[in-house]
Structure formats: structure tokens, C-alpha cells
Amino acid sequence: MQFNYVINCQVLRIGSEGWRKGKLNIEVCILSLNPNLNQIYLEFHPEEFIEYDSLLDDICKIIAEN
């Protein structure tokens, strides 16, 4: 049996201030023949994108100019 849940949540960011909003995808897999193999998967999807290094912007500008 497999169950999927998606809930809104907030995660405290380690090494940074504040909470990060997003959605938590929870997948539960239950095996009736061998309960020792039951599994739970958690995946967090943040609402906002992580800011990337401005060096990438500089590289894109150089490539666009050539």
C-alpha cells in the first residue's frame, strides 16, 4: 500500500535566520508481507527559489556578449 500526502508547512533553516515556507510531500509505503521494509519519504519544496551566486549572472552576461 502506498499513501501520498502534501501539506503546507514551514521549516527552520539551519545556520540562517527565520523560517522557510513551502510544501512537504510525504510518501508512506507499507508492505504487509514484511513490515521491516516499510518506508517513509519526505521531500520539501520551498515556495521561493534559493538565491544563486551573482557570479552566474556575470558568466551569463559574458556568454551573451560573445
PDBQT receptor file of N, H, CA, C and O in Angstrom, charges set to zero:
ATOM      1  N   MET A   1       0.847  -1.168   0.000  1.00  0.00    +0.000 N 
ATOM      2  CA  MET A   1       0.000   0.000   0.000  1.00  0.00    +0.000 C 
ATOM      3  C   MET A   1       0.895   1.235   0.000  1.00  0.00    +0.000 C 
ATOM      4  O   MET A   1       1.970   1.256   0.601  1.00  0.00    +0.000 OA
ATOM      5  N   GLN A   2       0.419   2.250  -0.688  1.00  0.00    +0.000 N 
ATOM      6  H   GLN A   2      -0.454   2.234  -1.176  1.00  0.00    +0.000 HD
ATOM      7  CA  GLN A   2       1.194   3.487  -0.763  1.00  0.00    +0.000 C 
ATOM      8  C   GLN A   2       0.258   4.665  -0.568  1.00  0.00    +0.000 C 
ATOM      9  O   GLN A   2      -0.815   4.729  -1.168  1.00  0.00    +0.000 OA
ATOM     10  N   PHE A   3       0.676   5.595   0.277  1.00  0.00    +0.000 N 
ATOM     11  H   PHE A   3       1.547   5.543   0.764  1.00  0.00    +0.000 HD
ATOM     12  CA  PHE A   3      -0.101   6.789   0.560  1.00  0.00    +0.000 C 
ATOM     13  C   PHE A   3       0.759   8.010   0.265  1.00  0.00    +0.000 C 
ATOM     14  O   PHE A   3       1.955   8.024   0.558  1.00  0.00    +0.000 OA
ATOM     15  N   ASN A   4       0.142   9.036  -0.316  1.00  0.00    +0.000 N 
ATOM     16  H   ASN A   4      -0.829   9.025  -0.554  1.00  0.00    +0.000 HD
ATOM     17  CA  ASN A   4       0.833  10.293  -0.594  1.00  0.00    +0.000 C 
ATOM     18  C   ASN A   4       0.064  11.434   0.040  1.00  0.00    +0.000 C 
ATOM     19  O   ASN A   4      -1.157  11.519  -0.090  1.00  0.00    +0.000 OA
ATOM     20  N   TYR A   5       0.777  12.306   0.721  1.00  0.00    +0.000 N 
ATOM     21  H   TYR A   5       1.769  12.237   0.827  1.00  0.00    +0.000 HD
ATOM     22  CA  TYR A   5       0.191  13.479   1.357  1.00  0.00    +0.000 C 
ATOM     23  C   TYR A   5       1.026  14.694   0.981  1.00  0.00    +0.000 C 
ATOM     24  O   TYR A   5       2.249  14.599   0.881  1.00  0.00    +0.000 OA
ATOM     25  N   VAL A   6       0.386  15.815   0.774  1.00  0.00    +0.000 N 
ATOM     26  H   VAL A   6      -0.608  15.892   0.855  1.00  0.00    +0.000 HD
ATOM     27  CA  VAL A   6       1.078  17.086   0.548  1.00  0.00    +0.000 C 
ATOM     28  C   VAL A   6       0.459  18.096   1.501  1.00  0.00    +0.000 C 
ATOM     29  O   VAL A   6      -0.753  18.311   1.492  1.00  0.00    +0.000 OA
ATOM     30  N   ILE A   7       1.309  18.719   2.331  1.00  0.00    +0.000 N 
ATOM     31  H   ILE A   7       2.294  18.544   2.338  1.00  0.00    +0.000 HD
ATOM     32  CA  ILE A   7       0.811  19.689   3.306  1.00  0.00    +0.000 C 
ATOM     33  C   ILE A   7       1.651  20.957   3.233  1.00  0.00    +0.000 C 
ATOM     34  O   ILE A   7       2.833  20.911   2.892  1.00  0.00    +0.000 OA
ATOM     35  N   ASN A   8       1.036  22.083   3.556  1.00  0.00    +0.000 N 
ATOM     36  H   ASN A   8       0.076  22.121   3.834  1.00  0.00    +0.000 HD
ATOM     37  CA  ASN A   8       1.768  23.341   3.696  1.00  0.00    +0.000 C 
ATOM     38  C   ASN A   8       2.504  23.305   5.020  1.00  0.00    +0.000 C 
ATOM     39  O   ASN A   8       1.970  22.826   6.020  1.00  0.00    +0.000 OA
ATOM     40  N   CYS A   9       3.731  23.811   5.029  1.00  0.00    +0.000 N 
ATOM     41  H   CYS A   9       4.165  24.200   4.216  1.00  0.00    +0.000 HD
ATOM     42  CA  CYS A   9       4.497  23.798   6.266  1.00  0.00    +0.000 C 
ATOM     43  C   CYS A   9       5.558  24.894   6.226  1.00  0.00    +0.000 C 
ATOM     44  O   CYS A   9       5.722  25.593   5.225  1.00  0.00    +0.000 OA
ATOM     45  N   GLN A  10       6.269  25.023   7.341  1.00  0.00    +0.000 N 
ATOM     46  H   GLN A  10       6.136  24.455   8.153  1.00  0.00    +0.000 HD
ATOM     47  CA  GLN A  10       7.408  25.914   7.440  1.00  0.00    +0.000 C 
ATOM     48  C   GLN A  10       8.557  25.129   8.057  1.00  0.00    +0.000 C 
ATOM     49  O   GLN A  10       8.360  24.341   8.982  1.00  0.00    +0.000 OA
ATOM     50  N   VAL A  11       9.766  25.356   7.530  1.00  0.00    +0.000 N 
ATOM     51  H   VAL A  11       9.926  25.996   6.778  1.00  0.00    +0.000 HD
ATOM     52  CA  VAL A  11      10.948  24.656   8.009  1.00  0.00    +0.000 C 
ATOM     53  C   VAL A  11      11.933  25.693   8.527  1.00  0.00    +0.000 C 
ATOM     54  O   VAL A  11      12.176  26.711   7.879  1.00  0.00    +0.000 OA
ATOM     55  N   LEU A  12      12.497  25.427   9.698  1.00  0.00    +0.000 N 
ATOM     56  H   LEU A  12      12.300  24.600  10.224  1.00  0.00    +0.000 HD
ATOM     57  CA  LEU A  12      13.510  26.317  10.251  1.00  0.00    +0.000 C 
ATOM     58  C   LEU A  12      14.829  26.056   9.543  1.00  0.00    +0.000 C 
ATOM     59  O   LEU A  12      15.318  24.926   9.515  1.00  0.00    +0.000 OA
ATOM     60  N   ARG A  13      15.396  27.105   8.974  1.00  0.00    +0.000 N 
ATOM     61  H   ARG A  13      14.999  28.023   8.998  1.00  0.00    +0.000 HD
ATOM     62  CA  ARG A  13      16.640  26.960   8.223  1.00  0.00    +0.000 C 
ATOM     63  C   ARG A  13      17.822  26.955   9.187  1.00  0.00    +0.000 C 
ATOM     64  O   ARG A  13      17.977  27.873   9.992  1.00  0.00    +0.000 OA
ATOM     65  N   ILE A  14      18.647  25.930   9.105  1.00  0.00    +0.000 N 
ATOM     66  H   ILE A  14      18.522  25.184   8.451  1.00  0.00    +0.000 HD
ATOM     67  CA  ILE A  14      19.825  25.814   9.961  1.00  0.00    +0.000 C 
ATOM     68  C   ILE A  14      20.899  26.773   9.459  1.00  0.00    +0.000 C 
ATOM     69  O   ILE A  14      21.157  26.853   8.258  1.00  0.00    +0.000 OA
ATOM     70  N   GLY A  15      21.517  27.491  10.376  1.00  0.00    +0.000 N 
ATOM     71  H   GLY A  15      21.308  27.426  11.351  1.00  0.00    +0.000 HD
ATOM     72  CA  GLY A  15      22.581  28.415  10.010  1.00  0.00    +0.000 C 
ATOM     73  C   GLY A  15      22.069  29.713   9.411  1.00  0.00    +0.000 C 
ATOM     74  O   GLY A  15      22.850  30.504   8.883  1.00  0.00    +0.000 OA
ATOM     75  N   SER A  16      20.784  29.936   9.488  1.00  0.00    +0.000 N 
ATOM     76  H   SER A  16      20.149  29.294   9.917  1.00  0.00    +0.000 HD
ATOM     77  CA  SER A  16      20.198  31.140   8.925  1.00  0.00    +0.000 C 
ATOM     78  C   SER A  16      19.040  31.569   9.825  1.00  0.00    +0.000 C 
ATOM     79  O   SER A  16      18.560  30.799  10.657  1.00  0.00    +0.000 OA
ATOM     80  N   GLU A  17      18.617  32.779   9.643  1.00  0.00    +0.000 N 
ATOM     81  H   GLU A  17      19.007  33.405   8.968  1.00  0.00    +0.000 HD
ATOM     82  CA  GLU A  17      17.505  33.272  10.446  1.00  0.00    +0.000 C 
ATOM     83  C   GLU A  17      16.182  32.988   9.760  1.00  0.00    +0.000 C 
ATOM     84  O   GLU A  17      16.088  33.023   8.533  1.00  0.00    +0.000 OA
ATOM     85  N   GLY A  18      15.184  32.714  10.540  1.00  0.00    +0.000 N 
ATOM     86  H   GLY A  18      15.261  32.685  11.536  1.00  0.00    +0.000 HD
ATOM     87  CA  GLY A  18      13.836  32.627  10.022  1.00  0.00    +0.000 C 
ATOM     88  C   GLY A  18      13.421  31.267   9.509  1.00  0.00    +0.000 C 
ATOM     89  O   GLY A  18      14.193  30.310   9.451  1.00  0.00    +0.000 OA
ATOM     90  N   TRP A  19      12.155  31.242   9.142  1.00  0.00    +0.000 N 
ATOM     91  H   TRP A  19      11.528  32.019   9.190  1.00  0.00    +0.000 HD
ATOM     92  CA  TRP A  19      11.515  30.034   8.659  1.00  0.00    +0.000 C 
ATOM     93  C   TRP A  19      11.354  30.112   7.150  1.00  0.00    +0.000 C 
ATOM     94  O   TRP A  19      11.285  31.201   6.580  1.00  0.00    +0.000 OA
ATOM     95  N   ARG A  20      11.294  28.966   6.516  1.00  0.00    +0.000 N 
ATOM     96  H   ARG A  20      11.350  28.082   6.979  1.00  0.00    +0.000 HD
ATOM     97  CA  ARG A  20      11.102  28.900   5.074  1.00  0.00    +0.000 C 
ATOM     98  C   ARG A  20       9.774  28.204   4.798  1.00  0.00    +0.000 C 
ATOM     99  O   ARG A  20       9.556  27.071   5.226  1.00  0.00    +0.000 OA
ATOM    100  N   LYS A  21       8.880  28.899   4.071  1.00  0.00    +0.000 N 
ATOM    101  H   LYS A  21       9.057  29.820   3.723  1.00  0.00    +0.000 HD
ATOM    102  CA  LYS A  21       7.571  28.338   3.743  1.00  0.00    +0.000 C 
ATOM    103  C   LYS A  21       7.672  27.443   2.523  1.00  0.00    +0.000 C 
ATOM    104  O   LYS A  21       8.499  27.652   1.636  1.00  0.00    +0.000 OA
ATOM    105  N   GLY A  22       6.802  26.436   2.502  1.00  0.00    +0.000 N 
ATOM    106  H   GLY A  22       6.130  26.266   3.223  1.00  0.00    +0.000 HD
ATOM    107  CA  GLY A  22       6.771  25.546   1.355  1.00  0.00    +0.000 C 
ATOM    108  C   GLY A  22       5.772  24.430   1.557  1.00  0.00    +0.000 C 
ATOM    109  O   GLY A  22       4.876  24.517   2.397  1.00  0.00    +0.000 OA
ATOM    110  N   LYS A  23       5.940  23.382   0.774  1.00  0.00    +0.000 N 
ATOM    111  H   LYS A  23       6.667  23.311   0.091  1.00  0.00    +0.000 HD
ATOM    112  CA  LYS A  23       5.061  22.219   0.851  1.00  0.00    +0.000 C 
ATOM    113  C   LYS A  23       5.909  20.994   1.182  1.00  0.00    +0.000 C 
ATOM    114  O   LYS A  23       7.031  20.841   0.699  1.00  0.00    +0.000 OA
ATOM    115  N   LEU A  24       5.341  20.131   2.015  1.00  0.00    +0.000 N 
ATOM    116  H   LEU A  24       4.430  20.255   2.407  1.00  0.00    +0.000 HD
ATOM    117  CA  LEU A  24       6.010  18.901   2.383  1.00  0.00    +0.000 C 
ATOM    118  C   LEU A  24       5.263  17.746   1.735  1.00  0.00    +0.000 C 
ATOM    119  O   LEU A  24       4.070  17.551   1.969  1.00  0.00    +0.000 OA
ATOM    120  N   ASN A  25       5.982  16.981   0.918  1.00  0.00    +0.000 N 
ATOM    121  H   ASN A  25       6.951  17.139   0.728  1.00  0.00    +0.000 HD
ATOM    122  CA  ASN A  25       5.421  15.799   0.279  1.00  0.00    +0.000 C 
ATOM    123  C   ASN A  25       5.808  14.594   1.133  1.00  0.00    +0.000 C 
ATOM    124  O   ASN A  25       6.992  14.339   1.352  1.00  0.00    +0.000 OA
ATOM    125  N   ILE A  26       4.811  13.856   1.614  1.00  0.00    +0.000 N 
ATOM    126  H   ILE A  26       3.849  14.063   1.437  1.00  0.00    +0.000 HD
ATOM    127  CA  ILE A  26       5.037  12.684   2.456  1.00  0.00    +0.000 C 
ATOM    128  C   ILE A  26       4.528  11.465   1.711  1.00  0.00    +0.000 C 
ATOM    129  O   ILE A  26       3.367  11.419   1.305  1.00  0.00    +0.000 OA
ATOM    130  N   GLU A  27       5.383  10.489   1.532  1.00  0.00    +0.000 N 
ATOM    131  H   GLU A  27       6.326  10.527   1.862  1.00  0.00    +0.000 HD
ATOM    132  CA  GLU A  27       5.002   9.240   0.875  1.00  0.00    +0.000 C 
ATOM    133  C   GLU A  27       5.263   8.096   1.856  1.00  0.00    +0.000 C 
ATOM    134  O   GLU A  27       6.375   7.938   2.358  1.00  0.00    +0.000 OA
ATOM    135  N   VAL A  28       4.231   7.308   2.119  1.00  0.00    +0.000 N 
ATOM    136  H   VAL A  28       3.327   7.437   1.710  1.00  0.00    +0.000 HD
ATOM    137  CA  VAL A  28       4.330   6.182   3.042  1.00  0.00    +0.000 C 
ATOM    138  C   VAL A  28       4.102   4.895   2.254  1.00  0.00    +0.000 C 
ATOM    139  O   VAL A  28       3.083   4.742   1.580  1.00  0.00    +0.000 OA
ATOM    140  N   CYS A  29       5.058   3.974   2.345  1.00  0.00    +0.000 N 
ATOM    141  H   CYS A  29       5.886   4.099   2.892  1.00  0.00    +0.000 HD
ATOM    142  CA  CYS A  29       4.945   2.675   1.681  1.00  0.00    +0.000 C 
ATOM    143  C   CYS A  29       4.879   1.595   2.750  1.00  0.00    +0.000 C 
ATOM    144  O   CYS A  29       5.795   1.458   3.561  1.00  0.00    +0.000 OA
ATOM    145  N   ILE A  30       3.794   0.830   2.749  1.00  0.00    +0.000 N 
ATOM    146  H   ILE A  30       3.050   0.942   2.090  1.00  0.00    +0.000 HD
ATOM    147  CA  ILE A  30       3.583  -0.218   3.741  1.00  0.00    +0.000 C 
ATOM    148  C   ILE A  30       3.542  -1.561   3.033  1.00  0.00    +0.000 C 
ATOM    149  O   ILE A  30       2.758  -1.769   2.106  1.00  0.00    +0.000 OA
ATOM    150  N   LEU A  31       4.395  -2.466   3.482  1.00  0.00    +0.000 N 
ATOM    151  H   LEU A  31       5.032  -2.297   4.235  1.00  0.00    +0.000 HD
ATOM    152  CA  LEU A  31       4.445  -3.814   2.921  1.00  0.00    +0.000 C 
ATOM    153  C   LEU A  31       3.869  -4.785   3.942  1.00  0.00    +0.000 C 
ATOM    154  O   LEU A  31       4.435  -4.970   5.020  1.00  0.00    +0.000 OA
ATOM    155  N   SER A  32       2.762  -5.393   3.607  1.00  0.00    +0.000 N 
ATOM    156  H   SER A  32       2.302  -5.242   2.731  1.00  0.00    +0.000 HD
ATOM    157  CA  SER A  32       2.107  -6.288   4.557  1.00  0.00    +0.000 C 
ATOM    158  C   SER A  32       2.891  -7.583   4.774  1.00  0.00    +0.000 C 
ATOM    159  O   SER A  32       2.790  -8.189   5.841  1.00  0.00    +0.000 OA
ATOM    160  N   LEU A  33       3.666  -8.015   3.787  1.00  0.00    +0.000 N 
ATOM    161  H   LEU A  33       3.749  -7.524   2.920  1.00  0.00    +0.000 HD
ATOM    162  CA  LEU A  33       4.419  -9.261   3.919  1.00  0.00    +0.000 C 
ATOM    163  C   LEU A  33       5.666  -9.123   4.781  1.00  0.00    +0.000 C 
ATOM    164  O   LEU A  33       6.076 -10.075   5.444  1.00  0.00    +0.000 OA
ATOM    165  N   ASN A  34       6.262  -7.947   4.771  1.00  0.00    +0.000 N 
ATOM    166  H   ASN A  34       5.929  -7.174   4.232  1.00  0.00    +0.000 HD
ATOM    167  CA  ASN A  34       7.471  -7.732   5.564  1.00  0.00    +0.000 C 
ATOM    168  C   ASN A  34       7.455  -6.314   6.134  1.00  0.00    +0.000 C 
ATOM    169  O   ASN A  34       7.930  -5.386   5.480  1.00  0.00    +0.000 OA
ATOM    170  N   PRO A  35       6.913  -6.130   7.354  1.00  0.00    +0.000 N 
ATOM    171  CA  PRO A  35       6.825  -4.789   7.942  1.00  0.00    +0.000 C 
ATOM    172  C   PRO A  35       8.176  -4.126   8.190  1.00  0.00    +0.000 C 
ATOM    173  O   PRO A  35       8.235  -2.911   8.378  1.00  0.00    +0.000 OA
ATOM    174  N   ASN A  36       9.262  -4.896   8.197  1.00  0.00    +0.000 N 
ATOM    175  H   ASN A  36       9.214  -5.883   8.045  1.00  0.00    +0.000 HD
ATOM    176  CA  ASN A  36      10.594  -4.316   8.392  1.00  0.00    +0.000 C 
ATOM    177  C   ASN A  36      11.036  -3.480   7.202  1.00  0.00    +0.000 C 
ATOM    178  O   ASN A  36      11.982  -2.699   7.310  1.00  0.00    +0.000 OA
ATOM    179  N   LEU A  37      10.362  -3.635   6.068  1.00  0.00    +0.000 N 
ATOM    180  H   LEU A  37       9.593  -4.269   5.981  1.00  0.00    +0.000 HD
ATOM    181  CA  LEU A  37      10.727  -2.887   4.862  1.00  0.00    +0.000 C 
ATOM    182  C   LEU A  37       9.828  -1.678   4.616  1.00  0.00    +0.000 C 
ATOM    183  O   LEU A  37       9.926  -1.050   3.562  1.00  0.00    +0.000 OA
ATOM    184  N   ASN A  38       8.957  -1.337   5.565  1.00  0.00    +0.000 N 
ATOM    185  H   ASN A  38       8.878  -1.847   6.422  1.00  0.00    +0.000 HD
ATOM    186  CA  ASN A  38       8.119  -0.148   5.423  1.00  0.00    +0.000 C 
ATOM    187  C   ASN A  38       9.009   1.080   5.292  1.00  0.00    +0.000 C 
ATOM    188  O   ASN A  38      10.061   1.160   5.927  1.00  0.00    +0.000 OA
ATOM    189  N   GLN A  39       8.591   2.036   4.470  1.00  0.00    +0.000 N 
ATOM    190  H   GLN A  39       7.737   1.972   3.954  1.00  0.00    +0.000 HD
ATOM    191  CA  GLN A  39       9.418   3.218   4.219  1.00  0.00    +0.000 C 
ATOM    192  C   GLN A  39       8.567   4.481   4.238  1.00  0.00    +0.000 C 
ATOM    193  O   GLN A  39       7.386   4.466   3.889  1.00  0.00    +0.000 OA
ATOM    194  N   ILE A  40       9.200   5.575   4.656  1.00  0.00    +0.000 N 
ATOM    195  H   ILE A  40      10.159   5.587   4.940  1.00  0.00    +0.000 HD
ATOM    196  CA  ILE A  40       8.586   6.905   4.617  1.00  0.00    +0.000 C 
ATOM    197  C   ILE A  40       9.564   7.835   3.912  1.00  0.00    +0.000 C 
ATOM    198  O   ILE A  40      10.737   7.904   4.277  1.00  0.00    +0.000 OA
ATOM    199  N   TYR A  41       9.082   8.542   2.910  1.00  0.00    +0.000 N 
ATOM    200  H   TYR A  41       8.128   8.486   2.614  1.00  0.00    +0.000 HD
ATOM    201  CA  TYR A  41       9.889   9.514   2.176  1.00  0.00    +0.000 C 
ATOM    202  C   TYR A  41       9.344  10.909   2.451  1.00  0.00    +0.000 C 
ATOM    203  O   TYR A  41       8.133  11.127   2.405  1.00  0.00    +0.000 OA
ATOM    204  N   LEU A  42      10.236  11.856   2.738  1.00  0.00    +0.000 N 
ATOM    205  H   LEU A  42      11.220  11.679   2.776  1.00  0.00    +0.000 HD
ATOM    206  CA  LEU A  42       9.867  13.252   2.947  1.00  0.00    +0.000 C 
ATOM    207  C   LEU A  42      10.616  14.102   1.939  1.00  0.00    +0.000 C 
ATOM    208  O   LEU A  42      11.819  13.929   1.740  1.00  0.00    +0.000 OA
ATOM    209  N   GLU A  43       9.900  15.024   1.304  1.00  0.00    +0.000 N 
ATOM    210  H   GLU A  43       8.924  15.164   1.466  1.00  0.00    +0.000 HD
ATOM    211  CA  GLU A  43      10.527  15.930   0.334  1.00  0.00    +0.000 C 
ATOM    212  C   GLU A  43       9.929  17.312   0.520  1.00  0.00    +0.000 C 
ATOM    213  O   GLU A  43       8.712  17.486   0.445  1.00  0.00    +0.000 OA
ATOM    214  N   PHE A  44      10.787  18.297   0.763  1.00  0.00    +0.000 N 
ATOM    215  H   PHE A  44      11.775  18.156   0.824  1.00  0.00    +0.000 HD
ATOM    216  CA  PHE A  44      10.353  19.672   0.983  1.00  0.00    +0.000 C 
ATOM    217  C   PHE A  44      10.527  20.479  -0.298  1.00  0.00    +0.000 C 
ATOM    218  O   PHE A  44      11.583  20.434  -0.929  1.00  0.00    +0.000 OA
ATOM    219  N   HIS A  45       9.486  21.218  -0.679  1.00  0.00    +0.000 N 
ATOM    220  H   HIS A  45       8.628  21.255  -0.167  1.00  0.00    +0.000 HD
ATOM    221  CA  HIS A  45       9.523  22.083  -1.858  1.00  0.00    +0.000 C 
ATOM    222  C   HIS A  45       9.301  23.522  -1.396  1.00  0.00    +0.000 C 
ATOM    223  O   HIS A  45       8.176  23.886  -1.055  1.00  0.00    +0.000 OA
ATOM    224  N   PRO A  46      10.355  24.352  -1.377  1.00  0.00    +0.000 N 
ATOM    225  CA  PRO A  46      10.203  25.734  -0.909  1.00  0.00    +0.000 C 
ATOM    226  C   PRO A  46       9.371  26.572  -1.873  1.00  0.00    +0.000 C 
ATOM    227  O   PRO A  46       9.350  26.323  -3.078  1.00  0.00    +0.000 OA
ATOM    228  N   GLU A  47       8.680  27.581  -1.311  1.00  0.00    +0.000 N 
ATOM    229  H   GLU A  47       8.697  27.783  -0.332  1.00  0.00    +0.000 HD
ATOM    230  CA  GLU A  47       7.877  28.498  -2.138  1.00  0.00    +0.000 C 
ATOM    231  C   GLU A  47       8.758  29.391  -2.987  1.00  0.00    +0.000 C 
ATOM    232  O   GLU A  47       8.474  29.591  -4.168  1.00  0.00    +0.000 OA
ATOM    233  N   GLU A  48       9.813  29.928  -2.415  1.00  0.00    +0.000 N 
ATOM    234  H   GLU A  48      10.043  29.765  -1.456  1.00  0.00    +0.000 HD
ATOM    235  CA  GLU A  48      10.678  30.833  -3.164  1.00  0.00    +0.000 C 
ATOM    236  C   GLU A  48      11.948  30.094  -3.554  1.00  0.00    +0.000 C 
ATOM    237  O   GLU A  48      12.372  29.152  -2.885  1.00  0.00    +0.000 OA
ATOM    238  N   PHE A  49      12.538  30.539  -4.641  1.00  0.00    +0.000 N 
ATOM    239  H   PHE A  49      12.194  31.304  -5.185  1.00  0.00    +0.000 HD
ATOM    240  CA  PHE A  49      13.767  29.925  -5.107  1.00  0.00    +0.000 C 
ATOM    241  C   PHE A  49      14.936  30.425  -4.272  1.00  0.00    +0.000 C 
ATOM    242  O   PHE A  49      14.921  31.547  -3.768  1.00  0.00    +0.000 OA
ATOM    243  N   ILE A  50      15.936  29.588  -4.135  1.00  0.00    +0.000 N 
ATOM    244  H   ILE A  50      15.948  28.676  -4.545  1.00  0.00    +0.000 HD
ATOM    245  CA  ILE A  50      17.151  29.978  -3.415  1.00  0.00    +0.000 C 
ATOM    246  C   ILE A  50      17.938  30.939  -4.300  1.00  0.00    +0.000 C 
ATOM    247  O   ILE A  50      18.104  30.705  -5.497  1.00  0.00    +0.000 OA
ATOM    248  N   GLU A  51      18.417  32.017  -3.698  1.00  0.00    +0.000 N 
ATOM    249  H   GLU A  51      18.283  32.207  -2.726  1.00  0.00    +0.000 HD
ATOM    250  CA  GLU A  51      19.206  32.974  -4.466  1.00  0.00    +0.000 C 
ATOM    251  C   GLU A  51      20.526  32.329  -4.870  1.00  0.00    +0.000 C 
ATOM    252  O   GLU A  51      21.183  31.678  -4.057  1.00  0.00    +0.000 OA
ATOM    253  N   TYR A  52      20.907  32.511  -6.121  1.00  0.00    +0.000 N 
ATOM    254  H   TYR A  52      20.374  33.040  -6.781  1.00  0.00    +0.000 HD
ATOM    255  CA  TYR A  52      22.151  31.935  -6.582  1.00  0.00    +0.000 C 
ATOM    256  C   TYR A  52      23.225  33.002  -6.621  1.00  0.00    +0.000 C 
ATOM    257  O   TYR A  52      22.945  34.199  -6.554  1.00  0.00    +0.000 OA
ATOM    258  N   ASP A  53      24.421  32.555  -6.727  1.00  0.00    +0.000 N 
ATOM    259  H   ASP A  53      24.648  31.583  -6.781  1.00  0.00    +0.000 HD
ATOM    260  CA  ASP A  53      25.585  33.428  -6.694  1.00  0.00    +0.000 C 
ATOM    261  C   ASP A  53      25.563  34.393  -7.876  1.00  0.00    +0.000 C 
ATOM    262  O   ASP A  53      25.241  33.999  -8.997  1.00  0.00    +0.000 OA
ATOM    263  N   SER A  54      25.902  35.646  -7.627  1.00  0.00    +0.000 N 
ATOM    264  H   SER A  54      26.164  35.966  -6.717  1.00  0.00    +0.000 HD
ATOM    265  CA  SER A  54      25.917  36.645  -8.697  1.00  0.00    +0.000 C 
ATOM    266  C   SER A  54      26.984  36.342  -9.742  1.00  0.00    +0.000 C 
ATOM    267  O   SER A  54      26.946  36.904 -10.836  1.00  0.00    +0.000 OA
ATOM    268  N   LEU A  55      27.929  35.467  -9.429  1.00  0.00    +0.000 N 
ATOM    269  H   LEU A  55      27.960  35.010  -8.540  1.00  0.00    +0.000 HD
ATOM    270  CA  LEU A  55      28.938  35.065 -10.404  1.00  0.00    +0.000 C 
ATOM    271  C   LEU A  55      28.275  34.424 -11.617  1.00  0.00    +0.000 C 
ATOM    272  O   LEU A  55      28.751  34.600 -12.739  1.00  0.00    +0.000 OA
ATOM    273  N   LEU A  56      27.196  33.691 -11.418  1.00  0.00    +0.000 N 
ATOM    274  H   LEU A  56      26.809  33.548 -10.507  1.00  0.00    +0.000 HD
ATOM    275  CA  LEU A  56      26.486  33.087 -12.542  1.00  0.00    +0.000 C 
ATOM    276  C   LEU A  56      25.897  34.156 -13.456  1.00  0.00    +0.000 C 
ATOM    277  O   LEU A  56      25.891  33.993 -14.676  1.00  0.00    +0.000 OA
ATOM    278  N   ASP A  57      25.408  35.237 -12.882  1.00  0.00    +0.000 N 
ATOM    279  H   ASP A  57      25.413  35.369 -11.891  1.00  0.00    +0.000 HD
ATOM    280  CA  ASP A  57      24.909  36.355 -13.696  1.00  0.00    +0.000 C 
ATOM    281  C   ASP A  57      26.020  36.924 -14.564  1.00  0.00    +0.000 C 
ATOM    282  O   ASP A  57      25.814  37.212 -15.743  1.00  0.00    +0.000 OA
ATOM    283  N   ASP A  58      27.199  37.084 -13.975  1.00  0.00    +0.000 N 
ATOM    284  H   ASP A  58      27.367  36.850 -13.017  1.00  0.00    +0.000 HD
ATOM    285  CA  ASP A  58      28.335  37.620 -14.719  1.00  0.00    +0.000 C 
ATOM    286  C   ASP A  58      28.729  36.704 -15.876  1.00  0.00    +0.000 C 
ATOM    287  O   ASP A  58      29.034  37.176 -16.971  1.00  0.00    +0.000 OA
ATOM    288  N   ILE A  59      28.720  35.405 -15.632  1.00  0.00    +0.000 N 
ATOM    289  H   ILE A  59      28.472  35.021 -14.743  1.00  0.00    +0.000 HD
ATOM    290  CA  ILE A  59      29.062  34.440 -16.676  1.00  0.00    +0.000 C 
ATOM    291  C   ILE A  59      28.037  34.497 -17.819  1.00  0.00    +0.000 C 
ATOM    292  O   ILE A  59      28.407  34.461 -18.992  1.00  0.00    +0.000 OA
ATOM    293  N   CYS A  60      26.749  34.586 -17.465  1.00  0.00    +0.000 N 
ATOM    294  H   CYS A  60      26.448  34.616 -16.512  1.00  0.00    +0.000 HD
ATOM    295  CA  CYS A  60      25.703  34.675 -18.495  1.00  0.00    +0.000 C 
ATOM    296  C   CYS A  60      25.857  35.925 -19.336  1.00  0.00    +0.000 C 
ATOM    297  O   CYS A  60      25.645  35.885 -20.548  1.00  0.00    +0.000 OA
ATOM    298  N   LYS A  61      26.223  37.042 -18.710  1.00  0.00    +0.000 N 
ATOM    299  H   LYS A  61      26.395  37.075 -17.726  1.00  0.00    +0.000 HD
ATOM    300  CA  LYS A  61      26.422  38.290 -19.451  1.00  0.00    +0.000 C 
ATOM    301  C   LYS A  61      27.588  38.150 -20.429  1.00  0.00    +0.000 C 
ATOM    302  O   LYS A  61      27.506  38.609 -21.569  1.00  0.00    +0.000 OA
ATOM    303  N   ILE A  62      28.671  37.517 -19.980  1.00  0.00    +0.000 N 
ATOM    304  H   ILE A  62      28.737  37.145 -19.055  1.00  0.00    +0.000 HD
ATOM    305  CA  ILE A  62      29.846  37.334 -20.846  1.00  0.00    +0.000 C 
ATOM    306  C   ILE A  62      29.488  36.457 -22.039  1.00  0.00    +0.000 C 
ATOM    307  O   ILE A  62      29.881  36.750 -23.168  1.00  0.00    +0.000 OA
ATOM    308  N   ILE A  63      28.748  35.388 -21.792  1.00  0.00    +0.000 N 
ATOM    309  H   ILE A  63      28.430  35.151 -20.875  1.00  0.00    +0.000 HD
ATOM    310  CA  ILE A  63      28.351  34.489 -22.878  1.00  0.00    +0.000 C 
ATOM    311  C   ILE A  63      27.423  35.208 -23.856  1.00  0.00    +0.000 C 
ATOM    312  O   ILE A  63      27.546  35.022 -25.066  1.00  0.00    +0.000 OA
ATOM    313  N   ALA A  64      26.502  36.022 -23.354  1.00  0.00    +0.000 N 
ATOM    314  H   ALA A  64      26.402  36.174 -22.371  1.00  0.00    +0.000 HD
ATOM    315  CA  ALA A  64      25.566  36.738 -24.205  1.00  0.00    +0.000 C 
ATOM    316  C   ALA A  64      26.272  37.770 -25.074  1.00  0.00    +0.000 C 
ATOM    317  O   ALA A  64      25.844  38.033 -26.198  1.00  0.00    +0.000 OA
ATOM    318  N   GLU A  65      27.347  38.356 -24.562  1.00  0.00    +0.000 N 
ATOM    319  H   GLU A  65      27.695  38.143 -23.649  1.00  0.00    +0.000 HD
ATOM    320  CA  GLU A  65      28.082  39.366 -25.318  1.00  0.00    +0.000 C 
ATOM    321  C   GLU A  65      28.886  38.756 -26.457  1.00  0.00    +0.000 C 
ATOM    322  O   GLU A  65      29.157  39.424 -27.455  1.00  0.00    +0.000 OA
ATOM    323  N   ASN A  66      29.267  37.501 -26.313  1.00  0.00    +0.000 N 
ATOM    324  H   ASN A  66      29.048  36.958 -25.501  1.00  0.00    +0.000 HD
ATOM    325  CA  ASN A  66      30.113  36.842 -27.352  1.00  0.00    +0.000 C 
ATOM    326  C   ASN A  66      29.302  36.191 -28.372  1.00  0.00    +0.000 C 
ATOM    327  O   ASN A  66      29.843  35.598 -29.306  1.00  0.00    +0.000 OA
TER     328      ASN A  66
